[in-house]
């Protein structure tokens, strides 16, 4: 019977551990992007003269898109992470990025 401490693991056998390790930064990035999206969606300008609110909306949309892009890059760039994480990890940054871009384009 082989000893688990002396035998080398099979190649590609670390996907469960890699999934848990990569889930932490991805969830943090997605939470930041969701917060920025939420803030951009609930911010309402008082009028056409309220440039501070428009600036806050643009900033929150930019930050949401940046956090989503970074999360998407972390998921797609390394092939081992892409295989370990699965395709559903691509949905949150795509949805959040699309919502933020739509809010940015539509403005107030």
Order of alpha helices (4+ residues) and beta strands (2+ residues): alpha-alpha-alpha-alpha
